[in-house]
Amino acid sequence: MDKVSKVLLQARDGARAELHTHGAHLCSWIPVSGSEQLFLSKSSEFGPGKAIRGGVPIVFPQFSNHGPLPKHGFARNAEWRLVSSGVLEQGAAQAVFELQENIARLLVWPHVFRAELVVTIAEETLQLDFSVVNNGDTAFSFTTALHTYFKVDDITQTLIHGLGGLDYRDTVGGSRDCQQEEPFLEITAETDRIYSDITSDIVIIQPHQQVQIRQSGFNDAVVWNPGAEKNAQISDLEPNGYQRMICVEAATILHPISLAPGQLWSGTQMMTVHPKSA
Ligand SMILES: O=P(O)(O)OC[C@H]1O[C@@H](O)[C@H](O)[C@@H](O)[C@@H]1O
């Protein structure tokens, strides 16, 4: 299955998703209720060495510029191997992808690993299970994120619940010791925050629906929206795309994950859409 580039999933109940082997990148998720839930920039580039702008980029083995590797690591730019895809016995659709070291990757990150992404859809839910095994004979550490771009109708009509009371690092202002006092976060300007110690669900609230996000295995969550000015500087982000997206990322950044030889780490981000009943 090495040459497949696009993978289409359809669960027995009609939920659909579209992925690319490039980056094991989920670009589209349409649950049974019928509307696209992921933002994908119309100006996105698709090609070797490029990261797709939108959907779910996989950040590994380095978050952002928190280390010597290229920004957000190499996984989002790499060609992953499709291990399997199809419909499970209970009717959910699932695809499994893997990425391992190769000569080019060993030159920038000298570690022997196997990363796996399992994408499962059914009804109103999308589940992303990401895992990493150390197959080498020395320990390594990494930071990671599932950089999910959620599609919203209008960012000014969107609220994020579940972060009230949490500590965060403000990447825009550069301050490390912030705390969100308000229970609901409104996006009114460029926002780039790393929240730590996530234990509750995060909910994206719009007038027509709520999306409940549950993470496990990941300690942190990133909320990112570039705002108008930064949007204009990002060539592959469509004009005013910031008005129609919000990234809520399941991440482990502040305390990197260390794996001894043979050890495995896994983390999950699970999203469920709750349409508002009329
Ligand atoms: O433009 P990139 O490399 O895809 O990164 C997008 C954003 O990704 C977020 O995760 C970071 O917190 C932001 O600082 C960054 O700007």
The ligand as a MOL file (V3000), in Angstrom:
LIG
                    3D

  0  0  0     0  0            999 V3000
M  V30 BEGIN CTAB
M  V30 COUNTS 16 16 0 0 0
M  V30 BEGIN ATOM
M  V30 1 O 2.8960 28.0580 10.5740 0
M  V30 2 P 3.1110 26.7730 11.2780 0
M  V30 3 O 4.5270 26.3030 11.2980 0
M  V30 4 O 2.1850 25.6830 10.7750 0
M  V30 5 O 2.7180 27.0000 12.8000 0
M  V30 6 C 1.4520 27.4620 13.1230 0
M  V30 7 C 1.3070 27.7330 14.6100 0
M  V30 8 O 1.2630 26.5100 15.2860 0
M  V30 9 C 0.9330 26.6240 16.6770 0
M  V30 10 O 0.9070 25.3580 17.2440 0
M  V30 11 C 1.9600 27.4610 17.3780 0
M  V30 12 O 1.5830 27.6210 18.7330 0
M  V30 13 C 2.1030 28.7940 16.6840 0
M  V30 14 O 3.1360 29.5530 17.3200 0
M  V30 15 C 2.3940 28.6050 15.2090 0
M  V30 16 O 2.4410 29.8730 14.5720 0
M  V30 END ATOM
M  V30 BEGIN BOND
M  V30 1 2 1 2
M  V30 2 1 2 3
M  V30 3 1 2 4
M  V30 4 1 2 5
M  V30 5 1 5 6
M  V30 6 1 6 7
M  V30 7 1 7 8
M  V30 8 1 7 15
M  V30 9 1 8 9
M  V30 10 1 9 10
M  V30 11 1 9 11
M  V30 12 1 11 12
M  V30 13 1 11 13
M  V30 14 1 13 14
M  V30 15 1 13 15
M  V30 16 1 15 16
M  V30 END BOND
M  V30 END CTAB
M  END
